[in-house]
């Protein structure tokens, strides 16, 4: 959408005996070229109780008014709004005072007039009403082929904040997938990327802009300290470079709750304060893990709490014991420890201890904190 384009929002509504619905189109015109894109749509199943077509048309007009209000609260640019209906009766009702009708019609007319004070209502022929597809249905094979273009809004607004499903990451995924007008699993992943990217473009806007241009991160950025240390690990790219999100954002909290419930209320695998604070508020986990009675423990013996050096007693009679040392071998992968006793800090004592270790465990690749 061109920055100098004139933009207007057009909403259409239609009803049938089976269901009714409304849709909104965003139309932009710049330099003599006009484009229109479907922005959103909403449908409802008609009530089981038989209602007349004008009453259903009035209900779908009320649905369109609610849809226009939600769109106005979401978008961050100015445009004019127009509402269209193919029912002349409903258009005449909307222009009349609500007090002249019964309670059902009066309440809906008052609601429409309140929500569309600055919106003009127009008549559209039935055969030109795009909301006819929403109300009467349409075969999938007859739908036009989807193009690879998309309508992109301005950057700088966290659009997830105004979503009413902010506390559920599962619903957030489907809401943002609905923006792409997809319903399959692969397309839901695209909606998830859009959701997380919109959060990053607001809360780490400077770093996002710089990295998008292929430039290095600013020296004073907090992301410098988040460089991964798993470059040599045999892991995939997503594991070595996880997605960065602000810790106090509602989307981050929704992700933690989603995976906590998905994996049957598993506990935190890392000592992260924010993750632990969210999981500690889980009602089910609180009920399933009651506080057990703790026994009062006695004092530890002196040999456990007072440091004593290691001594080696010679086999020779009447010879005083002398201090000895311990060599610690630690496995990098399993964190297993192997201890070897040496009599002193000489090279010969360590070499003997290393030979005993190799003869027992095999010849490994050794990293030493003493320069070896």
MARKEMI-64639 format. One record per residue (C-alpha): residue number from 1; x, y, z; chain. Coordinates in pm, whole numbers. Layout:
(NUM; (X; Y; Z); A) ...
This chain:
(1; (0; 0; 0); A) (2; (150; 331; -112); A) (3; (219; 585; 160); A) (4; (42; 865; -37); A) (5; (-261; 655; -130); A) (6; (-616; 746; -36); A) (7; (-762; 463; 168); A) (8; (-1122; 374; 241); A) (9; (-1285; 81; 419); A) (10; (-1596; -76; 266); A) (11; (-1807; -320; 466); A) (12; (-2072; -547; 313); A) (13; (-2340; -757; 482); A) (14; (-2591; -1015; 364); A) (15; (-2822; -1275; 517); A) (16; (-3002; -1595; 420); A) (17; (-3224; -1842; 599); A) (18; (-2920; -2061; 679); A) (19; (-2668; -1804; 803); A) (20; (-2561; -1443; 775); A) (21; (-2230; -1264; 765); A) (22; (-2030; -952; 692); A) (23; (-1696; -872; 533); A) (24; (-1475; -566; 496); A) (25; (-1254; -463; 206); A) (26; (-968; -216; 213); A) (27; (-951; -3; -103); A) (28; (-651; 215; -184); A) (29; (-601; 447; -478); A) (30; (-273; 614; -578); A) (31; (-158; 765; -908); A) (32; (-471; 650; -1085); A) (33; (-435; 286; -977); A) (34; (-692; 137; -740); A) (35; (-658; -187; -544); A) (36; (-901; -367; -315); A) (37; (-817; -644; -68); A) (38; (-1030; -850; 166); A) (39; (-935; -752; 519); A) (40; (-1159; -968; 738); A) (41; (-1497; -1140; 746); A) (42; (-1734; -1284; 1006); A) (43; (-2037; -1511; 981); A) (44; (-2304; -1648; 1211); A) (45; (-2547; -1938; 1187); A) (46; (-2910; -1831; 1163); A) (47; (-3120; -1902; 1475); A) (48; (-3328; -2221; 1486); A) (49; (-3633; -2010; 1542); A) (50; (-3770; -1901; 1207); A) (51; (-3712; -1530; 1146); A) (52; (-3806; -1310; 855); A) (53; (-3545; -1204; 602); A) (54; (-3558; -833; 707); A) (55; (-3489; -935; 1069); A) (56; (-3192; -1145; 956); A) (57; (-3069; -859; 738); A) (58; (-3091; -630; 1041); A) (59; (-2888; -880; 1246); A) (60; (-2616; -896; 982); A) (61; (-2611; -514; 967); A) (62; (-2549; -515; 1343); A) (63; (-2273; -772; 1290); A) (64; (-2115; -547; 1027); A) (65; (-2124; -251; 1266); A) (66; (-1940; -456; 1531); A) (67; (-1685; -565; 1270); A) (68; (-1623; -205; 1161); A) (69; (-1567; -98; 1523); A) (70; (-1312; -378; 1577); A) (71; (-1129; -282; 1257); A) (72; (-1117; 85; 1360); A) (73; (-958; -10; 1693); A) (74; (-700; -233; 1527); A) (75; (-563; -35; 1232); A) (76; (-323; 252; 1293); A) (77; (-397; 474; 993); A) (78; (-684; 706; 902); A) (79; (-940; 614; 638); A) (80; (-1305; 667; 554); A) (81; (-1564; 396; 624); A) (82; (-1864; 292; 414); A) (83; (-2124; 24; 488); A) (84; (-2326; -150; 217); A) (85; (-2640; -362; 232); A) (86; (-2871; -505; -36); A) (87; (-3179; -469; 188); A) (88; (-3370; -147; 130); A) (89; (-3587; -222; 433); A) (90; (-3290; -234; 670); A) (91; (-3144; 85; 525); A) (92; (-3478; 258; 585); A) (93; (-3493; 124; 942); A) (94; (-3144; 252; 1022); A) (95; (-3246; 606; 920); A) (96; (-3552; 603; 1149); A) (97; (-3568; 669; 1527); A) (98; (-3548; 341; 1724); A) (99; (-3853; 421; 1936); A) (100; (-4089; 359; 1643); A) (101; (-4020; -17; 1637); A) (102; (-4061; -314; 1869); A) (103; (-3799; -404; 2129); A) (104; (-3597; -650; 1917); A) (105; (-3567; -417; 1618); A) (106; (-3531; -105; 1831); A) (107; (-3234; -239; 2029); A) (108; (-3044; -336; 1716); A) (109; (-3117; -11; 1533); A) (110; (-2996; 187; 1836); A) (111; (-2679; -24; 1851); A) (112; (-2608; 23; 1480); A) (113; (-2665; 399; 1499); A) (114; (-2437; 427; 1802); A) (115; (-2147; 231; 1648); A) (116; (-2172; 383; 1298); A) (117; (-2220; 752; 1374); A) (118; (-1960; 865; 1120); A) (119; (-2017; 580; 874); A) (120; (-2236; 621; 565); A) (121; (-2476; 343; 469); A) (122; (-2536; 267; 100); A) (123; (-2737; 23; -108); A) (124; (-2567; -241; -322); A) (125; (-2742; -475; -570); A) (126; (-2766; -836; -460); A) (127; (-2568; -970; -755); A) (128; (-2281; -729; -674); A) (129; (-2272; -792; -299); A) (130; (-1950; -981; -207); A) (131; (-2101; -1080; 130); A) (132; (-2332; -1314; -59); A) (133; (-2050; -1571; -49); A) (134; (-2040; -1544; 332); A) (135; (-2414; -1589; 380); A) (136; (-2493; -1854; 118); A) (137; (-2166; -2044; 103); A) (138; (-1944; -2125; -192); A) (139; (-1780; -2442; -320); A) (140; (-1406; -2461; -256); A) (141; (-1333; -2572; -613); A) (142; (-1501; -2256; -745); A) (143; (-1291; -2019; -534); A) (144; (-1038; -1815; -736); A) (145; (-675; -1913; -716); A) (146; (-497; -1744; -431); A) (147; (-226; -1504; -533); A) (148; (112; -1475; -366); A) (149; (61; -1109; -269); A) (150; (-41; -984; 74); A) (151; (-157; -655; 223); A) (152; (100; -534; 473); A) (153; (26; -266; 732); A) (154; (264; -18; 882); A) (155; (537; -137; 1120); A) (156; (560; -6; 1473); A) (157; (242; -126; 1644); A) (158; (217; -440; 1856); A) (159; (-109; -573; 1709); A) (160; (-120; -863; 1954); A) (161; (-195; -632; 2250); A) (162; (-552; -559; 2133); A) (163; (-637; -924; 2067); A) (164; (-902; -1060; 2302); A) (165; (-735; -1405; 2299); A) (166; (-408; -1267; 2437); A) (167; (-396; -1520; 2723); A) (168; (-417; -1825; 2493); A) (169; (-124; -1891; 2259); A) (170; (-319; -2164; 2080); A) (171; (-596; -1919; 1987); A) (172; (-344; -1649; 1900); A) (173; (-188; -1884; 1644); A) (174; (-522; -1936; 1474); A) (175; (-615; -1569; 1484); A) (176; (-296; -1469; 1306); A) (177; (-331; -1763; 1069); A) (178; (-677; -1628; 986); A) (179; (-510; -1306; 874); A) (180; (-351; -1511; 598); A) (181; (-692; -1675; 534); A) (182; (-541; -2020; 592); A) (183; (-662; -2310; 803); A) (184; (-398; -2582; 751); A) (185; (-118; -2659; 998); A) (186; (161; -2529; 773); A) (187; (-16; -2195; 728); A) (188; (-76; -2168; 1103); A) (189; (301; -2166; 1141); A) (190; (316; -1863; 909); A) (191; (62; -1687; 1131); A) (192; (276; -1768; 1434); A) (193; (579; -1613; 1265); A) (194; (373; -1300; 1195); A) (195; (265; -1283; 1560); A) (196; (617; -1317; 1701); A) (197; (765; -1086; 1440); A) (198; (516; -811; 1524); A) (199; (623; -833; 1889); A) (200; (992; -814; 1797); A) (201; (940; -516; 1564); A) (202; (812; -312; 1860); A) (203; (1017; -424; 2160); A) (204; (1355; -475; 1985); A) (205; (1289; -240; 1695); A) (206; (1643; -103; 1662); A) (207; (1810; -444; 1658); A) (208; (1542; -584; 1427); A) (209; (1595; -306; 1172); A) (210; (1974; -336; 1181); A) (211; (1984; -715; 1154); A) (212; (1723; -712; 875); A) (213; (1966; -503; 669); A) (214; (2248; -753; 725); A) (215; (2445; -522; 956); A) (216; (2600; -622; 1290); A) (217; (2415; -559; 1614); A) (218; (2491; -226; 1790); A) (219; (2767; -254; 2053); A) (220; (2545; -124; 2334); A) (221; (2261; -362; 2256); A) (222; (2157; -616; 2520); A) (223; (2148; -884; 2251); A) (224; (2529; -894; 2247); A) (225; (2529; -1086; 2574); A) (226; (2288; -1345; 2428); A) (227; (2532; -1499; 2184); A) (228; (2483; -1878; 2185); A) (229; (2764; -2108; 2293); A) (230; (2637; -2410; 2099); A) (231; (2790; -2331; 1759); A) (232; (2979; -2663; 1757); A) (233; (2681; -2871; 1875); A) (234; (2505; -3111; 1639); A) (235; (2170; -2933; 1677); A) (236; (1938; -2767; 1429); A) (237; (1939; -2392; 1371); A) (238; (1618; -2326; 1570); A) (239; (1762; -2497; 1878); A) (240; (2092; -2311; 1869); A) (241; (1924; -1976; 1790); A) (242; (1588; -1959; 1971); A) (243; (1336; -1681; 1911); A) (244; (1386; -1374; 2131); A) (245; (1082; -1231; 2309); A) (246; (1045; -980; 2595); A) (247; (1005; -1158; 2926); A) (248; (714; -946; 3052); A) (249; (504; -958; 2734); A) (250; (159; -1127; 2745); A) (251; (246; -1335; 2436); A) (252; (550; -1477; 2617); A) (253; (331; -1568; 2913); A) (254; (76; -1730; 2679); A) (255; (350; -1940; 2515); A) (256; (470; -2066; 2854); A) (257; (116; -2158; 2960); A) (258; (47; -2326; 2624); A) (259; (350; -2557; 2635); A) (260; (308; -2616; 3008); A) (261; (-41; -2755; 2944); A) (262; (60; -2927; 2619); A) (263; (324; -3135; 2797); A) (264; (86; -3224; 3082); A) (265; (197; -2963; 3333); A) (266; (568; -3038; 3318); A) (267; (790; -2827; 3542); A) (268; (1047; -2573; 3422); A) (269; (1360; -2732; 3275); A) (270; (1578; -2427; 3342); A) (271; (1603; -2189; 3639); A) (272; (1422; -1898; 3473); A) (273; (1238; -1671; 3716); A) (274; (966; -1567; 3471); A) (275; (894; -1925; 3365); A) (276; (880; -2041; 3725); A) (277; (654; -1750; 3823); A) (278; (403; -1841; 3550); A) (279; (404; -2213; 3631); A) (280; (369; -2148; 4003); A) (281; (33; -1981; 3932); A) (282; (-107; -2295; 3771); A) (283; (-404; -2405; 3980); A) (284; (-385; -2770; 3879); A) (285; (-14; -2796; 3963); A) (286; (-77; -2631; 4299); A) (287; (-348; -2884; 4384); A) (288; (-144; -3184; 4273); A) (289; (167; -3079; 4466); A) (290; (63; -3003; 4823); A) (291; (328; -2897; 5073); A) (292; (453; -3205; 5259); A) (293; (545; -3208; 5626); A) (294; (917; -3149; 5674); A) (295; (1100; -3333; 5949); A) (296; (1324; -3140; 6185); A) (297; (1680; -3247; 6105); A) (298; (1957; -3272; 6364); A) (299; (2294; -3098; 6351); A) (300; (2557; -3240; 6119); A) (301; (2861; -3403; 6282); A) (302; (3183; -3209; 6310); A) (303; (3353; -3421; 6045); A) (304; (3094; -3311; 5789); A) (305; (3122; -2938; 5841); A) (306; (3486; -2880; 5946); A) (307; (3737; -2882; 5660); A) (308; (4013; -3141; 5705); A) (309; (4297; -3200; 5454); A) (310; (4366; -3541; 5303); A) (311; (4657; -3729; 5468); A) (312; (4851; -4029; 5347); A) (313; (5000; -4265; 5611); A) (314; (5309; -4448; 5504); A) (315; (5351; -4819; 5563); A) (316; (5677; -4753; 5747); A) (317; (5649; -4773; 6125); A) (318; (5665; -4453; 6332); A) (319; (5646; -4226; 6023); A) (320; (5411; -3929; 6042); A) (321; (5137; -3902; 5778); A) (322; (5180; -3635; 5513); A) (323; (4932; -3433; 5310); A) (324; (4808; -3576; 4978); A) (325; (4599; -3442; 4689); A) (326; (4320; -3559; 4459); A) (327; (4307; -3531; 4080); A) (328; (3951; -3476; 3947); A) (329; (3858; -3594; 3597); A) (330; (3515; -3467; 3481); A) (331; (3329; -3584; 3170); A) (332; (3207; -3290; 2957); A) (333; (2901; -3476; 2827); A) (334; (2773; -3673; 3129); A) (335; (2934; -3470; 3410); A) (336; (3066; -3795; 3560); A) (337; (3364; -3752; 3796); A) (338; (3668; -3978; 3848); A) (339; (3902; -3923; 4144); A) (340; (4267; -4025; 4171); A) (341; (4488; -3979; 4482); A) (342; (4840; -3836; 4440); A) (343; (5103; -3789; 4709); A) (344; (5232; -3448; 4600); A) (345; (5207; -3184; 4327); A) (346; (5497; -3310; 4117); A) (347; (5473; -3402; 3749); A) (348; (5559; -3765; 3820); A) (349; (5267; -3803; 4062); A) (350; (5020; -3657; 3811); A) (351; (5158; -3868; 3528); A) (352; (5112; -4181; 3738); A) (353; (4754; -4078; 3822); A) (354; (4679; -4009; 3453); A) (355; (4815; -4351; 3353); A) (356; (4594; -4520; 3611); A) (357; (4293; -4329; 3479); A) (358; (4366; -4421; 3114); A) (359; (4425; -4785; 3199); A) (360; (4082; -4796; 3368); A) (361; (3868; -4566; 3147); A) (362; (4051; -4563; 2813); A) (363; (4232; -4283; 2632); A) (364; (3999; -3978; 2604); A) (365; (4041; -3626; 2465); A) (366; (4160; -3423; 2763); A) (367; (4103; -3055; 2843); A) (368; (4290; -2920; 3146); A) (369; (4250; -2598; 3343); A) (370; (4627; -2598; 3393); A) (371; (4728; -2538; 3031); A) (372; (4742; -2898; 2903); A) 
